């Protein structure tokens, strides 16, 4: 069964590279952050701009939604982590501590903790209520490119340009496991599968690898896209219980969709005019969001469907 697609919206309010797009956990909003120092919130059903959040003094690389879809956390080149109340449309916290650019950020499932990764090679775990740093983990020997909590919040996975993915015990900050490909390509992004048994790791050799967390073995490798320079996001799209796909942006301006099991490229979504840096799957509907670098600077929302006529 193949995929068909339709671009529902092209959102062009940012005037610099759009570094990240993520749907809210309830699926009603899409957030985008940019080198233009802003976060923009969009209504998913209409494609209308709802809010623009301002407060950082340099560009924003990543964002994370709280589970209740009220708060957005941001990672900025101004070395701070920001927290925004989207109901009040205001910044409610700005945390300092990282010594260099903050590159990635993630709420835990309970939203009482926040993890951030930086070009200072550390991960910080923050108490959301007080803003206090609970732990500083000397995590990697290069930029920390992604952090994410497991489904139950007990483990954090991180990736780095040092070529490794590492797993950390949330409570103690101890390293549980390190995954490395023999050729040591820089790891540009990592994320847990929905059940947290697997991780999807993107590397700068234009490959995406699906690792089994328990066995520490590579199960699948996905190729065909171009990823040699940028930290490009990848994600899972679950269409129904029997159809799951892996999606990634690409430096050739396309979006690639692979069948999870067969590893075959099912679709290339075309429409962006610059490298596609970020992709995000809607939590409930067969929707995909994407964003691109300069000079495109746009966000696109796509509807995916199984095409039974192919």
C-alpha positions, 0 to 999 in steps of 0.5 A: 500500500502506497501513500498519497499526500496533499499540502494543506497549508504553506505558512510563511510568517517567519523571515529567517530559517525555521529550525523546528516545528512540533504539534501540540499534544492535543493536536490543536496547535502547531508551534514553529521556532526560528532564527528570527528569535520568535515562536509562532503558534498556528491553528491546525484546523485553519492554518491561521497564525494565533500567537507570536511569542517574543523574548529571546535575543538570539535565534531559537533551535528547538521547542517542546510542548507540555503534555497539557498543551499549555506550555512551550519550552524553547532552546536559544542561542542566547544561552537560555531556556525559555518557558511560555504560557500559551494561554496568557501569551507570555514568557513565564520563565527564562533559565540560565546556566548553559555556557553556550548555545542551547540546542535542544529541549524536552519536557518529561511526561509529567511536565515537572522536569525539563531537559536541555542540551547545549553546544557546551556538551552538557545536559541540564535537568531543570525543576519546572516549578522552581527553575532550579538546575537539578543536575548538570550531566557532562554528556558528550564530547561535542554538541548535544543535538537532541534530548528526549524522555522515554514514555515513562520519564525514567530515561533520557536519550541524547545524541551528539556530533561526537557520534554517540547516542546515550541513555541517562537515568533521569533520577540519578543522571548516570549513563545507562548505555552508549550506542555508537556506529562503527564508522562514528558518523555525527549523530544529528537527531534522536528520538524514542519510538512511541513505546520507547523500545526503539530509538530513531537516530539520524546521522550525517552520513545520510542514514537513519538507524532504528536501534533496539534499546534492549539489545543495543542492535540496529534493526533497520537502516533507512537511506535515500535522503541527503543529510551531511551538514544539518541537524535534521529531525526525523519522526514516526508516523502511525497511520493505523495499527498495521502501517507505520512510517519513518519520515525525515527532512532532507538537504535536497529540499524534499521530505522522505517517507519510508515504510518502517518494515520494508525500509522502502521509500514510499514517497518524496514530498516536494514543495520546499525550496530549501533544505527541510530541517524539521518534521513533526507528526500529528498525535491523532490525525494523518498530518505531517508538518515540515519546515525549511531553512533560508531562503524558503523559511516556510512551514508546510502542513501535509495530509497523508493517506493510504492510497489503495489505488496504487 
